[in-house]
Amino acid sequence: MKVRDVMTEDLVTAAADDPAEEVFKEFVSLSVHGVPVLDDDGTLVGLVTSTDVVRALASGDWEHMKASDLAREPVTVAPDDDLEKALDAMAAQGQDRAVVVEDGKVVGVVTVMDVLPAVLNEEGSER
């Protein structure tokens, strides 16, 4: 099974120059746990996760931060990657999600919870 089979394509994204407060509001109002950050050309700059939000709030300086300040380098995978490869990439970087990139553009996000049921089903069918 491939990443494209389980990824979420309907994405919430943030612009690199969005104020941190706007990003925080997206997390709350849309109940998301990760937001890809894009530059003006739609190129991936980074990923803001709920952990990054907590760190920013704890720093006390979040009022002056932008989405690009919050973002960290994400795990990236391709839509045609096998699910096992995506899990390996997430595990290697200690992340629970990866941004799906095709031809330099963000096309989706995949999380461990997206991948796990499919991997378990494959394992069960091999027995």
C-alpha positions in Angstrom: 0.0 0.0 0.0 1.2 3.5 -0.8 1.2 6.8 1.1 -1.4 8.2 -1.4 -3.8 5.5 -0.3 -4.0 6.9 3.3 -2.8 10.5 3.2 -5.0 13.5 4.0 -5.3 15.8 1.0 -7.6 18.4 2.4 -4.9 20.4 4.2 -4.8 23.3 6.6 -1.7 25.3 5.9 -0.1 28.5 7.1 1.9 31.1 5.3 5.4 31.7 6.5 4.6 35.2 7.6 1.4 34.4 9.4 1.5 35.6 13.0 1.9 32.8 15.5 -1.5 33.8 17.1 -3.2 33.0 13.8 -1.6 29.6 13.6 -2.6 28.9 17.2 -6.2 29.8 16.4 -6.2 27.3 13.5 -5.1 24.6 15.8 -8.0 25.3 18.2 -10.8 26.1 15.7 -10.0 23.2 13.3 -8.7 20.7 15.9 -5.5 20.0 14.0 -2.2 18.8 15.4 0.1 19.8 12.6 0.2 22.6 10.0 2.6 22.7 7.0 4.1 26.2 6.5 4.4 27.4 3.0 6.2 30.3 1.4 4.6 32.7 -1.2 5.3 30.1 -4.0 3.6 27.3 -2.1 7.0 25.7 -1.3 7.2 23.9 2.0 9.1 25.9 4.7 8.4 23.6 7.6 5.8 22.1 9.9 4.3 23.4 13.0 3.1 20.7 15.4 1.2 21.0 18.7 4.6 20.4 20.5 5.9 23.5 18.7 2.9 25.5 19.9 3.6 24.5 23.5 7.3 25.5 23.2 6.3 28.9 21.8 3.8 29.5 24.5 6.3 28.5 27.2 8.9 30.8 25.7 6.7 33.8 26.5 7.8 35.5 23.3 5.2 34.1 21.0 3.4 37.4 20.3 6.4 38.4 18.1 6.7 35.1 16.3 5.6 34.2 12.8 4.7 30.7 11.5 8.2 30.4 10.0 9.7 30.9 13.5 7.6 28.1 14.9 8.2 25.7 12.1 10.7 22.9 12.2 12.0 20.8 9.3 9.4 18.1 8.6 9.7 14.5 7.6 8.8 14.4 3.9 7.6 11.5 1.8 6.3 11.0 -1.7 2.8 9.8 -2.5 4.1 6.7 -4.2 6.3 5.7 -1.2 5.4 2.5 0.6 3.8 2.9 4.0 6.7 1.1 5.7 9.1 3.7 4.2 6.9 6.5 5.6 6.9 4.9 9.0 10.6 4.4 9.0 11.1 8.1 8.0 8.9 9.3 10.9 10.5 6.9 13.4 14.0 8.1 12.4 13.1 11.7 13.2 10.9 11.0 16.1 7.8 12.5 14.4 4.3 11.2 14.2 3.5 12.8 10.8 5.1 13.5 7.5 4.3 16.0 4.8 3.6 14.5 1.4 5.5 16.3 -1.4 5.2 15.8 -5.1 7.0 17.8 -7.7 8.1 20.3 -5.0 4.5 21.0 -3.9 2.7 19.9 -0.7 -0.1 17.5 -1.7 -1.0 15.9 1.7 -0.1 14.9 5.2 0.2 11.4 6.6 0.3 10.5 10.3 1.1 7.3 12.2 -2.6 6.9 12.9 -3.3 7.0 9.1 -0.6 4.4 8.4 -1.0 2.0 11.4 -4.4 0.4 10.4 -3.2 -0.3 6.9 0.1 -1.8 8.1 -1.8 -3.9 10.7 -4.2 -5.1 8.1 -1.3 -6.1 5.8 0.4 -7.9 8.6 -2.8 -9.8 9.4 -3.4 -10.9 5.8 0.1 -12.3 5.6 -0.5 -14.7 8.5 
